[in-house]
Amino acid sequence: MIYAAMSLAVAAVPASASASASASVPASTPPSAAAQPRADVVVIDCFSKPQVRPEKYLIACGDGNSGLTELKWRDWGRGVARGSGLNVVNDCKPNCAAGKFHSYPVEVAFERPAPWPKNPEQRRYTHLRLVFTDGRPAHLAEDVTYKLWP
């Protein structure tokens, strides 16, 4: 399985087990904005930042040899985000350092939203589907799906 984004380790900080009575918050105080679920489903980039309707998206976080550019979104929904753009891919001939980048038109879909482990109140897409519409890299099928890192 191909992973399309790099996961960054985050140290867990234990929550305080109790609060003093003098620090009590009245029951009528609304929850903080951080506790509110976000309405938009996001896609997580290589720097572990949530994005909505990005204009570009790096697929190969480790080496930068594949990414999406010129993204135009038709729909950014709670179940799927659909758009189009270019998949810019290094041919790695004779090797990746000396290779050339080529652009291929693609239909793009971010799919299968689920809670983001880093922030369970936020839903993020877990899969990226590309359908090549006019040519494609020799090593890829016309329709390819990548599982995205959490």
Buried (B, 14 or more C-beta within 10 A) or exposed (E): EEBBBBBEEEEEEEEEEEEEEEEEEEEEEEEEEEEEEBEBBBBBBBEBEBBEBBEBBBBBBEEBBBBBEEBEBEEBEEEBBBBBBBBBBBBBEEEEEEBEEBEBBBBBBBBBBEBBEBBEEBBBBBBBBBBBEEEBBEEBEEEBBBBBBB
